[in-house]
Amino acid sequence: MFELPLEEIRPTSATSLPPVSQPISLFPTIIAFPEVNPESPLSLIASLTPFKHTTTVYNELLPIFDTQASFQDHFTPTLKVPVKLPAPTTNLDASGRCEEPETLSVPLIDWFTKYFPSQSPLYYLKDFHYTPHLPIITPPLFASMDVLNPFLRAANMGDYDFLYHGPANSTTPIHTDVLFSHSYSYNVTGIKEWTFYDTIPSDSTTASDSTTGTRQITTTQHPGEVMFVPSGLAHSVVNQTAAISLNRNWITPSVLPRTLATLLTEVAAVDEEIEKWGMVLDAAEREEMLRGCCGLNVGMFFAMTLMAIQQRYPTITDPATAQDFATLVDVLGAVKDEAARICSLLTNGRAALAQADVYIDITEKLRS
Ligand SMILES: O=C(O)CCC(=O)C(=O)O
């Protein structure tokens, strides 16, 4: 077991703050959740050089992934894993998402015996939720201000921790990460070549077309190194040798307004689709559809933001928290009307909306 990554945020000087009722449970009772450029971020070039993570993590993971046999032995052979076919094109939509490749759900044993050795097509095991099967991994410090994974774990809705295993020459085409998240890739074995792009091309059909006219940076990641990908930065990856990596997506308060904008675009698209097909969906079904499309829905987003606010409230007099807190409260205000539409689906929905008003009010007073 690895050391637990995050220090709990404890109140420092809460005495001058107005009291807010205790954090409340918002976990959904009705919704059956399925199992489960901007401003050129390339200017963050200094952060893009891969760096070494703690050797403890590497030393603990390597015995598991050192050989195919040790990898195979660590997992149940019948465990179903997601295996992707190569992407049909590298087209990106307006929000920088690539066309999703077909995904097969195959027993792990078949991955090793049939799919991984295939030369044509080249398959890629991607987005495999490894959390229940591997020790807890200490995230690099820069991932610790996450609002996404702590919420998902507390709500028993999984997380954004994934394992990737690709043969030599397998690729991930140009894309930006889901929901404007940041991500890191922790390379356990193999060598990856990463390319970062200055702008998001949206109307191209091949990797080379798609990058015409954009500034690019290419860098190589070796075993034991972490690659940080800032929110919104378009990137692509080629595995120069067979490679295994552990990846995480996370969302910090400063990118949350863009995550909300993405979610609201998705809400509009889902509503348009529902209307186009003449479907009659109740609020719970619409929420389920949203979660299927982008991994979050309005209720989850509202509950996640409120939880982040509750956790930071005792320390808002600390300047390091104040800005994040204000951003979180603004985002909560911006999603409140949408959340009010589905609040009957959430345990304590009404009380949560009332609590949101209290936080909005406090923040307004602090600003004035
Ligand atoms: O390793 C890969 O193939 C892709 C990783 C990636 O794109 C990411 O972590 O965002």
The ligand as a Tripos MOL2 file, in Angstrom:
@<TRIPOS>MOLECULE
LIG
   10     9     1     0     0
SMALL
NO_CHARGES

@<TRIPOS>ATOM
      1 O1         -0.6140    7.3250  -23.6880 O.co2     1 LIG1
      2 C1         -1.4290    7.5490  -24.5750 C.2       1 LIG1
      3 O2         -1.5480    6.8410  -25.5750 O.co2     1 LIG1
      4 C2         -2.3610    8.7260  -24.5150 C.3       1 LIG1
      5 C3         -2.3820    9.4260  -23.2030 C.3       1 LIG1
      6 C4         -3.1870   10.6990  -23.2720 C.2       1 LIG1
      7 O3         -3.5320   11.2110  -24.3040 O.2       1 LIG1
      8 C5         -3.5670   11.3560  -22.0510 C.2       1 LIG1
      9 O4         -3.2110   10.8870  -20.9520 O.co2     1 LIG1
     10 O5         -4.2630   12.3850  -22.1460 O.co2     1 LIG1
@<TRIPOS>BOND
     1     1     2 2
     2     2     3 1
     3     2     4 1
     4     4     5 1
     5     5     6 1
     6     6     7 2
     7     6     8 1
     8     8     9 2
     9     8    10 1
@<TRIPOS>SUBSTRUCTURE
     1 LIG1         1 GROUP 0 **** ****
